[in-house]
Amino acid sequence: MNELKRVVVQFYKTDSGKEPVREWLYKLDPKDRKIIGDDLQTLEFAWPVGMPLCRPISSYKGLWELRSDLSSGRISRVLFSVSKNRLILLHGFIKKTQKTPIHDLRIADHRMKGKRP
């Protein structure tokens, strides 16, 4: 089945070995975790994917967002970068405002560039 994937999803790992997006996902309700997992699987098998599922962040070169509609009308975002045939999951959060918070964008950007936020 792996040979059918166009890209592979990989979790960003800190110097201490933590995977912030994986840890965030485990804190979510199983139903919401499945929704995000299904969306990530769509990216793996159908990359490149556009709106409404995925789009580049124009103000941060190399940064993309996965847009998932969760239960109870909530919205999540997983920010990622693309490197060769890998999508590196940098930061995940529940979106509470119309505009993506600059704090969340900066976290993902710093991780993408290998810096501390």
All heavy atoms as an XYZ file, in Angstrom:
966
protein
N       0.818     -1.189      0.000
C       0.000      0.000      0.000
C       0.868      1.262      0.000
O       0.504      2.251     -0.591
C      -0.917     -0.015      1.226
C      -1.879      1.123      1.264
S      -3.258      0.670      2.305
C      -3.706      2.222      2.938
N       2.030      1.246      0.674
C       2.917      2.397      0.710
C       3.355      2.858     -0.668
O       3.572      4.031     -0.888
C       4.153      2.099      1.562
C       4.080      2.765      2.906
O       3.123      3.442      3.220
N       5.101      2.547      3.700
N       3.509      1.912     -1.600
C       3.969      2.273     -2.938
C       2.945      3.113     -3.698
O       3.268      3.734     -4.690
C       4.368      1.033     -3.746
C       3.275      0.017     -3.959
C       3.117     -0.985     -2.817
O       3.922     -0.975     -1.872
O       2.172     -1.781     -2.885
N       1.702      3.150     -3.231
C       0.674      3.969     -3.863
C       0.671      5.403     -3.335
O       0.069      6.281     -3.937
C      -0.708      3.348     -3.655
C      -0.902      1.945     -4.229
C      -2.278      1.409     -3.859
C      -0.721      1.951     -5.733
N       1.361      5.635     -2.246
C       1.414      6.980     -1.679
C       2.284      7.868     -2.558
O       3.356      7.466     -2.990
C       1.995      6.956     -0.263
C       1.085      6.328      0.756
C       1.712      6.411      2.137
C       0.826      5.769      3.178
N       1.411      5.873      4.517
N       1.829      9.092     -2.766
C       2.609     10.067     -3.533
C       3.606     10.778     -2.638
O       4.682     11.173     -3.085
C       1.674     11.051     -4.199
C       0.716     10.317     -5.151
C      -0.056     11.242     -5.957
N       0.887     11.866     -6.901
C       0.518     12.551     -7.948
N      -0.746     12.710     -8.218
N       1.392     13.099     -8.742
N       3.225     10.958     -1.362
C       4.102     11.540     -0.341
C       3.865     10.778      0.957
O       2.876     10.071      1.094
C       3.831     13.048     -0.122
C       4.218     13.872     -1.333
C       2.392     13.307      0.278
N       4.760     10.959      1.902
C       4.637     10.311      3.203
C       4.548     11.396      4.273
O       5.313     12.357      4.252
C       5.853      9.399      3.476
C       5.776      8.798      4.867
C       5.955      8.316      2.425
N       3.607     11.241      5.174
C       3.473     12.165      6.294
C       4.494     11.781      7.366
O       4.644     10.609      7.700
C       2.037     12.126      6.857
C       1.963     12.793      8.210
C       1.067     12.791      5.888
N       5.188     12.792      7.881
C       6.185     12.576      8.928
C       5.968     13.632     10.006
O       5.745     14.801      9.709
C       7.579     12.714      8.330
C       8.701     12.570      9.309
C      10.048     12.739      8.616
O      10.199     12.475      7.430
N      11.023     13.186      9.359
N       6.054     13.232     11.256
C       5.907     14.167     12.364
C       7.226     14.880     12.630
O       8.283     14.243     12.682
C       5.466     13.434     13.640
C       4.050     12.946     13.589
C       3.757     11.670     13.165
C       3.003     13.781     13.960
C       2.454     11.206     13.115
C       1.687     13.330     13.914
C       1.416     12.048     13.485
N       7.155     16.197     12.827
C       8.315     16.972     13.259
C       8.729     16.466     14.637
O       7.891     16.187     15.487
C       7.936     18.455     13.335
C       8.917     19.308     14.103
C      10.075     19.773     13.489
C       8.695     19.623     15.434
C      10.983     20.544     14.193
C       9.599     20.393     16.146
C      10.734     20.853     15.526
O      11.620     21.612     16.226
N      10.045     16.345     14.844
C      10.568     15.845     16.113
C      11.515     16.889     16.698
O      12.387     17.398     16.006
C      11.319     14.539     15.863
C      11.408     13.629     17.047
C      12.114     12.330     16.684
C      11.077     11.280     16.385
N      11.615      9.932     16.315
N      11.322     17.199     17.982
C      12.194     18.148     18.656
C      13.540     17.484     18.959
O      13.682     16.260     18.829
C      11.580     18.637     19.989
O      11.501     17.525     20.884
C      10.210     19.255     19.782
N      14.495     18.292     19.398
C      15.811     17.753     19.763
C      15.706     16.717     20.880
O      16.505     15.796     20.949
C      16.750     18.883     20.202
C      17.137     19.793     19.049
O      17.031     19.370     17.883
O      17.546     20.940     19.324
N      14.702     16.888     21.738
C      14.529     15.943     22.850
C      13.706     14.706     22.450
O      13.436     13.847     23.284
C      13.863     16.641     24.034
O      12.568     17.071     23.680
N      13.290     14.638     21.169
C      12.564     13.471     20.688
C      11.049     13.568     20.760
O      10.349     12.629     20.407
N      10.531     14.702     21.222
C       9.072     14.872     21.292
C       8.510     15.165     19.899
O       9.186     15.742     19.055
C       8.707     16.008     22.242
C       9.007     15.683     23.682
C       8.479     16.748     24.600
C       8.715     16.334     26.036
N       7.946     17.122     26.969
N       7.271     14.747     19.694
C       6.558     14.994     18.443
C       5.303     15.806     18.782
O       4.257     15.223     19.089
C       6.212     13.678     17.759
C       7.439     12.915     17.322
C       7.116     11.535     16.776
O       6.220     10.867     17.321
O       7.758     11.156     15.793
N       5.396     17.138     18.753
C       4.299     17.992     19.214
C       2.958     17.746     18.524
O       1.919     17.759     19.196
C       4.798     19.412     18.938
C       6.273     19.301     18.800
C       6.550     17.920     18.323
N       2.957     17.497     17.234
C       1.682     17.288     16.542
C       1.069     15.953     16.952
O      -0.133     15.862     17.200
C       1.834     17.392     15.012
C       0.517     17.073     14.308
C       2.322     18.784     14.616
N       1.888     14.930     17.067
C       1.377     13.622     17.510
C       0.776     13.743     18.915
O      -0.303     13.227     19.191
C       2.476     12.560     17.489
C       1.964     11.162     17.782
C       3.082     10.139     17.899
N       3.939     10.040     16.752
C       3.767      9.181     15.742
N       2.730      8.369     15.740
N       4.611      9.147     14.740
N       1.486     14.450     19.816
C       0.993     14.644     21.181
C      -0.329     15.419     21.187
O      -1.239     15.086     21.946
C       2.053     15.365     22.012
C       3.282     14.514     22.251
C       4.446     15.277     22.856
O       4.254     16.431     23.300
O       5.559     14.717     22.887
N      -0.436     16.442     20.337
C      -1.668     17.229     20.225
C      -2.815     16.341     19.730
O      -3.917     16.388     20.265
C      -1.429     18.409     19.285
C      -2.653     19.154     18.921
C      -3.365     20.036     19.701
C      -3.343     19.110     17.663
N      -4.435     20.527     19.003
C      -4.443     19.983     17.748
C      -3.123     18.428     16.470
C      -5.331     20.178     16.697
C      -4.002     18.629     15.415
C      -5.087     19.490     15.536
N      -2.526     15.516     18.732
C      -3.559     14.625     18.185
C      -4.087     13.661     19.248
O      -5.289     13.423     19.329
C      -3.015     13.830     17.000
C      -2.872     14.594     15.692
C      -2.060     13.785     14.685
C      -4.230     14.954     15.128
N      -3.213     13.114     20.069
C      -3.637     12.168     21.104
C      -4.548     12.810     22.143
O      -5.310     12.121     22.806
C      -2.438     11.527     21.788
C      -1.796     10.435     20.967
C      -0.416     10.345     20.850
C      -2.556      9.478     20.297
C       0.180      9.354     20.086
C      -1.974      8.489     19.536
C      -0.600      8.425     19.440
O      -0.024      7.442     18.690
N      -4.475     14.113     22.299
C      -5.330     14.823     23.256
C      -6.734     15.070     22.705
O      -7.644     15.400     23.455
C      -4.698     16.161     23.638
C      -3.427     16.001     24.433
C      -2.801     17.349     24.720
C      -1.455     17.182     25.396
N      -0.766     18.473     25.533
N      -6.908     14.907     21.406
C      -8.215     15.144     20.781
C      -9.143     13.955     20.981
O      -8.694     12.828     21.205
C      -8.051     15.407     19.282
C      -7.275     16.649     18.872
C      -7.138     16.687     17.346
C      -7.952     17.908     19.376
N     -10.421     14.218     20.840
C     -11.435     13.176     20.848
C     -11.126     12.196     19.705
O     -10.711     12.622     18.630
C     -12.800     13.860     20.639
C     -13.921     12.874     20.604
O     -14.443     12.547     21.669
O     -14.284     12.447     19.477
N     -11.315     10.886     19.920
C     -11.020      9.912     18.860
C     -11.730     10.213     17.534
O     -11.162      9.985     16.466
C     -11.492      8.583     19.455
C     -11.386      8.773     20.928
C     -11.715     10.224     21.171
N     -12.949     10.720     17.598
C     -13.684     11.045     16.371
C     -12.966     12.156     15.590
O     -12.813     12.073     14.368
C     -15.112     11.480     16.737
C     -15.991     11.766     15.564
C     -17.401     12.119     16.040
C     -18.290     12.497     14.881
N     -19.625     12.889     15.330
N     -12.502     13.182     16.295
C     -11.777     14.277     15.647
C     -10.421     13.804     15.130
O      -9.986     14.192     14.043
C     -11.589     15.448     16.616
C     -12.903     16.139     16.944
O     -13.873     16.002     16.156
O     -12.972     16.819     17.980
N      -9.771     12.950     15.901
C      -8.480     12.397     15.480
C      -8.641     11.613     14.175
O      -7.809     11.705     13.274
C      -7.950     11.502     16.603
C      -6.489     11.272     16.550
C      -5.901     10.685     17.823
N      -6.646      9.602     18.433
C      -7.099      9.620     19.688
N      -6.907     10.651     20.457
N      -7.736      8.585     20.171
N      -9.736     10.889     14.049
C      -9.988     10.120     12.821
C     -10.213     11.048     11.635
O      -9.719     10.783     10.537
C     -11.195      9.209     13.011
C     -11.620      8.539     11.697
C     -11.979      7.128     11.858
C     -12.465      6.429     10.630
N     -11.795      6.663      9.399
N     -10.937     12.127     11.837
C     -11.182     13.085     10.751
C      -9.855     13.640     10.238
O      -9.600     13.667      9.024
C     -12.111     14.225     11.225
C     -13.522     13.689     11.476
C     -12.137     15.374     10.213
C     -14.439     14.647     12.228
N      -8.996     14.062     11.157
C      -7.700     14.613     10.751
C      -6.855     13.527     10.095
O      -6.201     13.766      9.072
C      -6.975     15.245     11.958
C      -7.764     16.453     12.460
C      -5.547     15.651     11.576
C      -7.289     17.010     13.792
N      -6.871     12.319     10.644
C      -6.129     11.207     10.055
C      -6.582     10.898      8.637
O      -5.755     10.656      7.748
N      -7.886     10.916      8.412
C      -8.408     10.678      7.063
C      -7.958     11.779      6.105
O      -7.610     11.510      4.950
C      -9.936     10.590      7.080
C     -10.453      9.320      7.741
O      -9.661      8.375      7.969
O     -11.671      9.274      8.046
N      -7.960     13.029      6.588
C      -7.505     14.142      5.747
C      -6.015     14.015      5.426
O      -5.588     14.270      4.298
C      -7.799     15.481      6.421
C      -9.278     15.819      6.442
O     -10.067     15.171      5.715
O      -9.662     16.744      7.192
N      -5.228     13.594      6.399
C      -3.794     13.380      6.161
C      -3.576     12.253      5.148
O      -2.707     12.340      4.274
C      -3.075     13.061      7.468
C      -2.900     14.243      8.423
C      -2.437     13.758      9.793
C      -1.938     15.268      7.859
N      -4.392     11.217      5.261
C      -4.285     10.109      4.306
C      -4.622     10.582      2.889
O      -3.967     10.178      1.927
C      -5.189      8.965      4.726
C      -5.003      7.730      3.875
C      -5.837      6.563      4.390
O      -6.954      6.741      4.857
N      -5.280      5.377      4.304
N      -5.609     11.442      2.767
C      -5.936     12.007      1.456
C      -4.728     12.740      0.886
O      -4.408     12.601     -0.297
C      -7.145     12.966      1.554
O      -8.284     12.217      2.002
C      -7.455     13.621      0.226
N      -4.044     13.508      1.727
C      -2.835     14.203      1.263
C      -1.786     13.214      0.774
O      -1.164     13.427     -0.270
C      -2.235     15.053      2.386
C      -2.935     16.327      2.786
C      -2.130     17.049      3.863
C      -3.159     17.242      1.606
N      -1.577     12.134      1.528
C      -0.558     11.150      1.158
C      -0.813     10.528     -0.211
O       0.115     10.317     -0.980
C      -0.479     10.037      2.202
C       0.191     10.447      3.491
C       0.332      9.289      4.449
O      -0.679      8.620      4.746
O       1.468      9.065      4.913
N      -2.060     10.227     -0.499
C      -2.376      9.502     -1.729
C      -2.718     10.404     -2.905
O      -2.684      9.956     -4.046
C      -3.524      8.511     -1.482
C      -3.093      7.298     -0.702
C      -3.228      7.263      0.678
C      -2.527      6.202     -1.335
C      -2.814      6.153      1.401
C      -2.120      5.094     -0.619
C      -2.259      5.069      0.754
N      -3.056     11.662     -2.646
C      -3.522     12.524     -3.740
C      -2.700     13.809     -3.899
O      -3.103     14.699     -4.625
C      -4.991     12.880     -3.511
N      -1.571     13.920     -3.192
C      -0.765     15.136     -3.267
C      -0.344     15.430     -4.697
O      -0.006     14.516     -5.414
C       0.470     15.005     -2.365
C       1.311     16.226     -2.344
C       2.479     16.424     -3.019
C       1.042     17.433     -1.631
N       2.950     17.671     -2.755
C       2.091     18.319     -1.914
C       0.014     17.857     -0.804
C       2.137     19.596     -1.381
C       0.063     19.130     -0.273
C       1.116     19.983     -0.568
N      -0.384     16.675     -5.151
C      -0.783     17.880     -4.436
C      -2.300     18.049     -4.421
O      -2.982     17.732     -5.389
C      -0.120     19.005     -5.226
C      -0.010     18.473     -6.616
C       0.156     16.977     -6.474
N      -2.803     18.539     -3.306
C      -4.231     18.747     -3.102
C      -4.448     20.224     -2.825
O      -3.670     20.846     -2.116
C      -4.737     17.913     -1.894
C      -6.198     18.154     -1.647
C      -4.451     16.453     -2.099
N      -5.516     20.773     -3.378
C      -5.815     22.181     -3.159
C      -6.982     22.376     -2.213
O      -7.328     21.509     -1.418
N      -7.591     23.535     -2.335
C      -8.731     23.900     -1.498
C      -9.909     22.981     -1.807
O     -10.020     22.517     -2.921
C      -9.121     25.345     -1.773
C      -8.127     26.338     -1.219
S      -8.183     26.434      0.550
C      -9.617     27.460      0.798
N     -10.757     22.704     -0.860
C     -10.839     23.280      0.477
C      -9.995     22.548      1.518
O      -9.938     22.966      2.664
C     -12.316     23.159      0.817
C     -12.750     21.902      0.126
C     -11.936     21.849     -1.140
N      -9.297     21.476      1.144
C      -8.562     20.668      2.116
C      -7.212     21.266      2.506
O      -6.798     21.185      3.649
C      -8.356     19.245      1.574
C      -7.692     18.256      2.516
C      -8.530     18.020      3.758
C      -7.440     16.944      1.802
N      -6.561     21.887      1.574
C      -5.177     22.278      1.798
C      -4.853     23.536      1.006
O      -5.379     23.739     -0.086
C      -4.310     21.111      1.329
S      -2.566     21.386      1.382
N      -3.970     24.375      1.582
C      -3.514     25.550      0.842
C      -2.180     26.018      1.402
O      -1.867     25.784      2.571
C      -4.537     26.669      0.889
C      -4.599     27.403      2.205
C      -5.548     28.605      2.130
N      -5.552     29.308      3.397
C      -4.772     30.350      3.696
N      -3.916     30.803      2.816
N      -4.845     30.933      4.881
N      -1.381     26.704      0.564
C      -0.136     27.285      1.075
C      -0.446     28.531      1.892
O      -1.442     29.212      1.656
C       0.642     27.637     -0.196
C      -0.391     27.800     -1.254
C      -1.533     26.896     -0.875
N       0.405     28.836      2.852
C       0.295     30.064      3.633
C       1.136     31.101      2.888
O       2.363     31.033      2.898
C       0.832     29.870      5.076
C       0.125     28.719      5.779
C       0.736     31.169      5.860
C      -1.313     28.958      6.114
N       0.481     32.043      2.249
C       1.188     32.973      1.361
C       2.220     33.835      2.079
O       3.243     34.186      1.499
C       0.192     33.855      0.612
O      -0.609     34.576      1.524
N       1.993     34.166      3.332
C       2.926     35.035      4.053
C       4.120     34.277      4.646
O       5.024     34.900      5.198
C       2.189     35.805      5.146
O       1.529     34.918      6.010
N       4.122     32.949      4.540
C       5.214     32.127      5.068
C       5.622     31.124      3.990
O       5.021     30.060      3.867
C       4.801     31.392      6.341
C       4.687     32.298      7.543
C       3.534     33.027      7.774
C       5.746     32.428      8.436
C       3.427     33.868      8.872
C       5.653     33.254      9.535
C       4.489     33.981      9.749
O       4.397     34.812     10.834
N       6.654     31.465      3.241
C       7.096     30.610      2.144
C       7.446     29.207      2.638
O       8.182     29.043      3.611
C       8.311     31.239      1.465
C       8.736     30.476      0.258
C       9.877     31.135     -0.454
C      10.253     30.189     -1.549
N      10.858     30.606     -2.642
N       6.874     28.210      1.986
C       7.146     26.815      2.325
C       6.214     26.218      3.355
O       6.307     25.039      3.660
N       5.312     27.041      3.901
C       4.379     26.571      4.931
C       3.005     26.346      4.308
O       2.526     27.171      3.535
C       4.309     27.613      6.045
C       3.759     27.173      7.390
C       4.572     26.032      7.978
C       3.786     28.358      8.355
N       2.392     25.219      4.650
C       1.077     24.833      4.152
C       0.161     24.557      5.324
O       0.641     24.297      6.424
C       1.184     23.557      3.319
C       1.924     23.707      2.040
C       3.270     23.849      1.882
C       1.366     23.722      0.734
N       3.574     23.939      0.553
C       2.424     23.868     -0.177
C       0.061     23.612      0.243
C       2.227     23.918     -1.546
C      -0.134     23.653     -1.119
C       0.928     23.810     -2.000
N      -1.162     24.564      5.071
C      -2.103     24.196      6.123
C      -3.075     23.139      5.620
O      -3.549     23.195      4.494
C      -2.876     25.403      6.661
C      -3.887     26.005      5.738
C      -4.704     27.118      6.391
O      -4.516     27.423      7.582
O      -5.553     27.685      5.680
N      -3.324     22.155      6.474
C      -4.367     21.158      6.267
C      -5.578     21.663      7.037
O      -5.489     21.979      8.218
C      -3.927     19.798      6.820
C      -5.017     18.713      6.834
C      -5.368     18.297      5.409
C      -4.565     17.524      7.652
N      -6.702     21.759      6.360
C      -7.915     22.340      6.927
C      -8.935     21.229      7.171
O      -9.443     20.637      6.231
C      -8.465     23.361      5.944
C      -7.431     24.396      5.526
C      -7.724     25.047      4.183
N      -9.037     25.619      4.085
C      -9.343     26.884      4.368
N      -8.399     27.708      4.757
N     -10.574     27.320      4.253
N      -9.239     20.962      8.432
C     -10.172     19.887      8.780
C     -11.363     20.442      9.554
O     -11.186     21.239     10.480
C      -9.475     18.827      9.633
O      -8.421     18.223      8.935
N     -12.552     20.006      9.166
C     -13.778     20.353      9.889
C     -14.079     19.229     10.870
O     -14.336     18.101     10.465
C     -14.944     20.526      8.914
C     -14.759     21.717      7.991
O     -14.207     22.740      8.465
O     -15.152     21.634      6.820
N     -14.057     19.567     12.156
C     -14.225     18.570     13.204
C     -15.666     18.529     13.705
O     -16.519     19.281     13.247
C     -13.279     18.883     14.369
C     -11.804     19.018     14.006
C     -10.991     19.364     15.234
C     -11.290     17.751     13.353
N     -15.886     17.659     14.678
C     -17.214     17.544     15.277
C     -17.566     18.827     16.024
O     -16.685     19.623     16.360
C     -17.249     16.344     16.221
O     -16.310     16.509     17.260
N     -18.819     19.011     16.285
C     -19.325     20.170     17.030
C     -18.993     21.495     16.358
O     -18.874     22.516     17.025
C     -18.798     20.184     18.467
O     -19.114     18.982     19.109
N     -18.781     21.485     15.047
C     -18.540     22.713     14.312
C     -17.158     23.310     14.495
O     -16.900     24.423     14.048
N     -16.264     22.592     15.145
C     -14.907     23.107     15.340
C     -14.067     22.915     14.081
O     -14.380     22.090     13.233
C     -14.246     22.432     16.540
C     -14.976     22.751     17.827
C     -14.371     22.111     19.052
N     -14.020     20.721     18.819
C     -12.977     20.111     19.390
N     -12.218     20.750     20.229
N     -12.735     18.841     19.148
N     -12.982     23.687     14.014
C     -12.081     23.643     12.859
C     -10.664     23.441     13.373
O     -10.251     24.082     14.333
C     -12.164     24.962     12.061
C     -13.563     25.169     11.516
C     -11.141     24.979     10.938
C     -13.793     26.564     10.966
N      -9.916     22.553     12.722
C      -8.518     22.380     13.102
C      -7.630     22.731     11.919
O      -8.060     22.704     10.761
C      -8.226     20.951     13.550
O      -8.139     20.090     12.446
N      -6.413     23.050     12.261
C      -5.392     23.286     11.252
C      -4.149     22.509     11.656
O      -3.763     22.489     12.820
C      -5.026     24.772     11.149
C      -6.146     25.668     10.665
C      -6.478     25.383      9.206
N      -7.470     26.305      8.700
C      -8.755     26.050      8.577
N      -9.237     24.871      8.951
N      -9.579     26.933      8.070
N      -3.535     21.870     10.670
C      -2.230     21.265     10.854
C      -1.323     21.971      9.858
O      -1.573     21.945      8.648
C      -2.235     19.742     10.599
C      -0.824     19.186     10.700
C      -3.163     19.030     11.583
N      -0.306     22.640     10.375
C       0.643     23.359      9.539
C       1.800     22.427      9.228
O       2.306     21.723     10.119
C       1.120     24.620     10.253
C       0.008     25.585     10.675
C       0.586     26.772     11.436
C      -0.797     26.067      9.480
N       2.201     22.398      7.955
C       3.248     21.473      7.532
C       4.118     22.093      6.446
O       3.760     23.103      5.843
C       2.639     20.147      7.063
C       1.806     20.239      5.821
C       2.353     20.001      4.560
C       0.446     20.542      5.892
C       1.574     20.071      3.407
C      -0.340     20.610      4.750
C       0.229     20.376      3.509
N       5.264     21.472      6.224
C       6.139     21.855      5.120
C       6.323     20.638      4.227
O       6.021     19.506      4.616
C       7.485     22.360      5.640
O       8.165     21.346      6.332
N       6.825     20.877      3.036
C       7.034     19.814      2.061
C       8.530     19.709      1.790
O       9.187     20.712      1.516
C       6.283     20.114      0.746
C       6.487     18.990     -0.255
C       4.811     20.355      1.008
N       9.069     18.511      1.906
C      10.478     18.269      1.635
C      10.594     16.977      0.852
O      10.307     15.904      1.377
C      11.249     18.160      2.956
O      12.603     17.863      2.710
N      10.969     17.126     -0.409
C      11.050     15.994     -1.331
C       9.702     15.288     -1.367
O       8.717     15.857     -1.729
C      12.206     15.086     -0.980
C      13.544     15.793     -1.060
C      14.673     14.892     -0.740
C      15.949     15.727     -0.753
N      17.081     15.009     -0.282
N       9.643     14.045     -0.941
C       8.369     13.313     -0.969
C       7.782     13.165      0.431
O       7.087     12.208      0.721
C       8.558     11.941     -1.616
C       9.460     11.050     -0.793
O      10.269     11.517     -0.002
N       9.323      9.753     -0.979
N       8.071     14.145      1.312
C       7.581     14.080      2.676
C       6.813     15.343      3.041
O       7.191     16.442      2.651
C       8.749     13.933      3.669
C       9.488     12.630      3.515
C      10.679     12.563      4.426
N      11.595     13.668      4.084
C      12.350     14.314      4.952
N      12.327     13.990      6.223
N      13.145     15.282      4.582
N       5.753     15.166      3.802
C       5.028     16.276      4.398
C       5.369     16.236      5.884
O       5.053     15.269      6.557
C       3.519     16.130      4.208
C       3.014     16.003      2.773
C       1.493     15.885      2.764
C       3.454     17.175      1.937
N       6.029     17.267      6.372
C       6.459     17.281      7.768
C       5.463     18.095      8.581
O       5.306     19.295      8.367
C       7.882     17.841      7.901
C       8.819     16.886      7.192
C       8.284     17.941      9.367
C       9.784     17.397      6.296
N       4.769     17.419      9.497
C       3.739     18.046     10.323
C       4.413     18.830     11.441
O       5.053     18.251     12.313
C       2.802     16.993     10.893
C       2.192     16.011      9.893
C       1.230     15.067     10.601
C       1.499     16.739      8.764
N       4.260     20.156     11.393
C       4.987     21.044     12.291
C       4.197     21.500     13.506
O       4.749     21.652     14.592
C       5.446     22.289     11.514
C       6.334     22.009     10.301
C       6.432     23.252      9.432
C       7.697     21.541     10.754
N       2.903     21.768     13.316
C       2.106     22.348     14.409
C       0.630     22.090     14.139
O       0.179     22.206     13.005
C       2.378     23.850     14.491
C       1.671     24.543     15.613
N       1.870     24.218     16.933
C       0.761     25.549     15.608
C       1.122     25.009     17.698
N       0.431     25.821     16.910
N      -0.116     21.764     15.178
C      -1.555     21.557     15.063
C      -2.286     22.342     16.128
O      -1.774     22.521     17.235
N      -3.477     22.835     15.780
C      -4.265     23.602     16.746
C      -5.728     23.644     16.309
O      -6.047     23.378     15.156
C      -3.712     25.030     16.908
C      -3.723     25.843     15.638
C      -4.742     26.747     15.392
C      -2.709     25.713     14.708
C      -4.753     27.496     14.226
C      -2.716     26.455     13.535
C      -3.742     27.360     13.303
N      -6.589     23.975     17.270
C      -8.007     24.209     16.991
C      -8.143     25.695     16.688
O      -7.721     26.529     17.487
C      -8.896     23.827     18.200
C      -8.707     22.362     18.573
C     -10.364     24.153     17.914
C      -9.114     21.361     17.507
N      -8.714     25.985     15.563
C      -8.853     27.381     15.136
C     -10.084     27.987     15.803
O     -11.177     27.449     15.710
C      -8.961     27.439     13.615
C      -8.783     28.816     13.069
C      -8.568     28.773     11.581
C      -8.443     30.192     11.079
N      -8.536     30.275      9.660
N      -9.890     29.140     16.455
C     -10.972     29.784     17.192
C     -11.366     31.131     16.613
O     -12.367     31.707     17.024
C     -10.570     29.952     18.657
C     -10.340     28.616     19.343
C      -9.875     28.769     20.755
C      -9.645     27.382     21.344
N      -8.969     27.422     22.609
N     -10.582     31.644     15.680
C     -10.875     32.933     15.056
C     -10.816     32.783     13.544
O     -10.276     31.794     13.035
C      -9.859     34.014     15.490
O      -8.551     33.608     15.069
C      -9.871     34.229     16.998
N     -11.340     33.766     12.843
C     -11.336     33.737     11.381
C      -9.910     33.668     10.829
O      -9.611     32.892      9.951
C     -12.044     35.001     10.852
C     -12.140     35.074      9.350
C     -13.359     34.384      8.809
O     -14.291     34.111      9.551
N     -13.375     34.093      7.539
N      -9.050     34.496     11.376
C      -7.676     34.579     10.910
C      -6.793     33.623     11.720
O      -6.953     33.493     12.932
C      -7.190     36.018     11.060
C      -5.881     36.282     10.420
C      -5.588     37.770     10.407
C      -4.180     37.956      9.900
N      -4.005     39.014      9.003
N      -5.846     32.987     11.049
C      -4.921     32.098     11.743
C      -4.022     32.936     12.654
O      -3.383     33.879     12.189
C      -4.059     31.314     10.732
O      -4.928     30.550      9.894
C      -3.094     30.381     11.440
N      -3.978     32.601     13.939
C      -3.161     33.382     14.878
C      -1.682     33.391     14.489
O      -1.113     32.347     14.148
C      -3.360     32.674     16.216
C      -4.671     31.964     16.061
C      -4.736     31.555     14.618
N      -1.077     34.571     14.549
C       0.336     34.736     14.195
C       1.227     33.851     15.067
O       2.235     33.317     14.604
C       0.754     36.226     14.256
C       2.111     36.438     13.605
C       0.770     36.740     15.662
C       2.071     36.481     12.129
N       0.846     33.660     16.326
C       1.615     32.810     17.246
C       1.752     31.393     16.683
O       2.840     30.809     16.696
C       0.939     32.796     18.617
C       1.532     31.823     19.571
N       2.740     32.022     20.200
C       1.090     30.611     19.999
C       3.020     30.981     20.965
N       2.031     30.116     20.871
N       0.660     30.845     16.175
C       0.682     29.489     15.624
C       1.518     29.436     14.349
O       2.263     28.475     14.127
C      -0.743     29.005     15.367
C      -1.497     28.781     16.664
O      -1.056     27.949     17.474
O      -2.526     29.451     16.872
N       1.412     30.458     13.519
C       2.215     30.507     12.295
C       3.706     30.581     12.621
O       4.523     29.922     11.981
C       1.806     31.705     11.439
C       0.415     31.613     10.805
C       0.007     32.961     10.237
C       0.375     30.535      9.740
N       4.044     31.360     13.625
C       5.455     31.505     14.003
C       6.032     30.212     14.569
O       7.193     29.875     14.303
C       5.624     32.641     15.001
C       5.504     33.989     14.347
C       5.804     35.100     15.313
N       5.709     36.380     14.627
C       5.384     37.508     15.222
N       5.128     37.524     16.520
N       5.318     38.633     14.540
N       5.234     29.492     15.341
C       5.702     28.196     15.864
C       6.072     27.277     14.702
O       7.157     26.686     14.667
C       4.634     27.540     16.765
C       4.505     28.292     18.083
C       4.961     26.058     17.021
C       3.330     27.847     18.935
N       5.166     27.151     13.743
C       5.410     26.272     12.596
C       6.600     26.754     11.769
O       7.445     25.956     11.344
C       4.161     26.186     11.727
N       6.693     28.059     11.567
C       7.793     28.623     10.779
C       9.132     28.354     11.453
O      10.098     27.959     10.793
C       7.562     30.127     10.590
C       8.578     30.750      9.655
O       8.730     30.244      8.515
O       9.233     31.741     10.055
N       9.207     28.549     12.763
C      10.450     28.281     13.483
C      10.827     26.807     13.416
O      11.995     26.468     13.237
C      10.336     28.737     14.946
C      10.527     30.203     15.123
N       9.502     31.107     14.950
C      11.619     30.925     15.441
C       9.973     32.322     15.154
N      11.247     32.242     15.448
N       9.859     25.944     13.547
C      10.146     24.503     13.459
C      10.620     24.150     12.056
O      11.525     23.339     11.892
C       8.919     23.694     13.851
C       8.646     23.751     15.340
C       7.364     23.044     15.727
N       7.138     23.132     17.170
C       6.014     22.835     17.754
N       4.972     22.391     17.044
N       5.892     22.949     19.072
N       9.986     24.749     11.052
C      10.367     24.474      9.671
C      11.817     24.896      9.424
O      12.558     24.218      8.720
C       9.422     25.226      8.716
C       9.760     25.046      7.255
S       8.538     25.822      6.161
C       8.719     27.550      6.570
N      12.219     26.002     10.038
C      13.564     26.546      9.826
C      14.582     26.003     10.826
O      15.734     26.391     10.801
C      13.522     28.068      9.892
C      12.739     28.657      8.737
C      12.624     30.150      8.867
C      11.869     30.715      7.668
N      11.578     32.134      7.840
N      14.125     25.125     11.728
C      15.026     24.520     12.694
C      15.427     25.435     13.829
O      16.492     25.283     14.420
N      14.571     26.424     14.132
C      14.840     27.359     15.229
C      13.861     27.104     16.351
O      12.841     26.454     16.178
C      14.653     28.808     14.761
C      15.525     29.205     13.611
C      15.168     30.618     13.194
C      15.866     31.017     11.927
N      15.395     32.299     11.423
N      14.152     27.691     17.501
C      13.216     27.631     18.628
C      12.261     28.809     18.527
O      12.681     29.910     18.232
C      13.964     27.699     19.954
C      14.796     26.472     20.189
C      15.362     26.487     21.583
N      16.209     25.346     21.755
C      15.819     24.210     22.290
N      14.599     24.087     22.728
N      16.630     23.208     22.416
N      10.949     28.584     18.801
C       9.985     29.691     18.726
C      10.209     30.719     19.816
O      10.813     30.488     20.799
C       8.637     29.005     18.910
C       8.890     27.592     19.223
C      10.348     27.325     19.094
